[in-house]
C-alpha cells in the first residue's frame, strides 16, 4: 500500500489548521489513506510510485524535491480535512 509516508504527524500539526492533538496512530492511519488515495489520484500511479521509490532510495532530483514539498503540503491539507470530518462524526 504505502512504502514510506511523505509526512508525519509533526509536519501535519505544524502546517495544517488542526484544533488539537489527536491519537497518533489514528493520525498516521489517515495520513496513509490520504497519501495512497488522494495524492496518488493527483499525481497518477506512475509518478506516485516513482517518487515513493526515489524517496526510499534517497535519489530525488532537485525538481522532484521541489515537487515533494508541494505534495507534502497538499497531503497535510487533505489529511487535516479528513481528520476534521472524522472528529465531527465521532
ABEGO torsion letter per residue (X at the ends): XBABBABBAAAAAAABBBABBBBAAAAAAAAAAAAAAAAAAAAEAAAAAAAAAAAAAGABBAAAAAAAAAAAAAAAAAAAAAAAAAAAAX
